[in-house]
Every structure is written in C-alpha cells, then in structure tokens.
C-alpha cells in the first residue's frame, strides 16, 4: 500500500494477515479474557505456551496453536471448556474469533449436539465455515440435514454458514471429496437461499455454485437455466455463479445471459501501447468493435494473456473487460490497463506474451507484448 503526502510519496507496508489477526497482543488479550472468567486460569503460562516459535507459524497454524492452548489450560471436560469460550467469544469478533469454532473442529466431533449449538453461536460472531467440514465428513446425512435447518435460521450469518460451510472447494479449508463427486446434497440448501434478503448470503450461494461448476459444469448450466428469471438479484447471483464457465467461453452458459457467439461483431482494431515493456510495468490495451447488424448486440468482452512459464510453456488466464450493448451499426471503443507486476500469486518471465481479445467466448484477434528483464 502506498500513501502520498504533500511532500512526496512514502510506502507503508501493510502487516501480514497472520500478524494483523493473531499477534502476540491478541494472544495476551485472550489470556486476560479467560482470566476474568476463571480465577484459576494461568494466563502467563497460556501465553508462553501459545507463543512458542510464533514468528515461524503461518495464519492457520497460529489459530490451531491457540486452540491447542485452550485445550491445555481449560478444563478437560469438553462441554465445560466450550461453555467458557462461548462466554469469551463476544469480546473477540471478526477473523480472530475463528479460534473458537476451530476448537470445536479439533476437539468437538465426538460431542455432536453440543458442538452444533456452539458452531451456530460462534458463526454469528465470526464464522464456523471451516469448522463444520469434519462434521460433514463424519456425520453425513445427519449433518446435511442440519445445514438445511441452518438455511432457515433467522440470523443471516447462520444462513450463510449453511452455504459457505457446504462449499466443495472452500478456499483455505479441507476439501470435501464426497461432495465434489456428488454435490446433490448441497442443492436443497442453495435453493432455499437463492433469494435470501441478504447479499452476503446470496453471494455465498453463487460461490458454492461456482465451486460445483469446476467438477460438474453441465449441472450448474442446467441449474442456471432453471433458476433464471427477470429478477436483477437472481441474474446477478447466476452471473457470479457461472463466472468460471463464462470465462472458459462455454456457449450454453453465455447464452443464458444473452452473450452467445455472434457473427455481427467485428474487431476492427486491437493494439497495445507498447510492443515491449520491462517486467513490473503496465501496458494499455485498445480495441474497437463494430456491430454490423441492424439490431443491438449484447457483448461480453474479455481478454486472455498467455503467461510464459519455465520450460517454454505458457498458461492462459482470462480477464474481464466490458459487458455492454452495442447499438445497431454502432461502434465501441475500449481501453484497458494491464499490469505485469510481480505478485505472490503470479511470477512473470521474460519473452513474448500473446494477448487475445475475446467476444462472447470467441477469440477474435491477438497481439504480442514482449516482456524484458528490468
């Protein structure tokens, strides 16, 4: 993050998420909170135990270390320990509060009824989306029915848990291979939540469907076709749910949103501001599209960069550009900045990079930008 003042620019380094959410100060605050609830709680010993080798631990490992500390320094009786954590939890909201459902995930799977009540409570303060997953694996249909019950809860955080915890490919979470193979148990929950009044919940439904589309694309296309109506909210949900399919250029998915292959659009110009730039720089992309028909045409314009990889290989990634109607016999001018900055998720290599412009899922034209070593 860069901030610029009146006397020039200065760079402010944002702390890592693990330091932002699980700092030593957070650990000591948890210890102090537990001390206020139990006079015989050994706060200093708890903090010392948790903070051993703290700097080397990543975010989820820090969360798990705190959960282990709860186990070591709270009563061994699970119901008693989780009851104490329920009293402490309202003081620790947001991501840091996920230490409480993590305790349930690790130590509560043999205490189903008590743990389900705790997960429902904790998710209203942070999220139990990771913690429900071992219960889904261990209890199968019983837990699937619980997710359906949660989908009807009056609290939107609990309703979101019914969808988010059910995601087959939830990021940062353990996968659910049985649901990747057969996602049908998830569908009644998503159907119940598809028109939820909370955007927070509807977005989770869309993300769940997008997960499913990676293993069962035909199923998600069929669901989108069946669910589509004139509601803008429903349309937004389905567009987000189908984003992987739309990026891949699946024509049956594009057709749902009126963006199927068309012969009425010509790309009359596609160019870049520079043919060669150093790694870390940006390039401007320019395009001109012409509608040759006497009717408006709805277009989804995107572009794909073929990133070079070691061994003379390349990987293609599609980026959104514009969704718009082009007037009859009309022209559309587009401009887009693309940065080739080094990222933790993408490393750039020198050499030619093909860039393709895509209209309604079809590659229409291409250019080459050569990346050089700075």
ABEGO torsion letter per residue (X at the ends): XBBBBAAEBBBBBBBBAAAAABBAAAAAAAAAAAAAABAABBAAAAAAAAABGAAABBAAAAAAAAAAAAAAABBABAAAAAAAAAAAAAABBEAAAAAAAAAAAAAAAABAAAAAAAAAAAAAABBAAAAAAAAAAAAEAAAAAAAAAAAABABAAAAAAAAAAABAABBGBBBBAAAAABAAAAAAAAAAAAABABAAAAAAAAAAAAAAAAABAAAAAAAAAAABBABAAAAAAAAAAAAAAAAAGBAAAAAAAGABBBAABBBABBBBABABBBBGBBBBBBBBBBBABABBBBBBBBBBBBBBBBGGBBBBBBBBABBBBBBBGBBBBBBBBBBABBBAABBBBBEBBBBBBBBGGBBABBBBBBBBBX
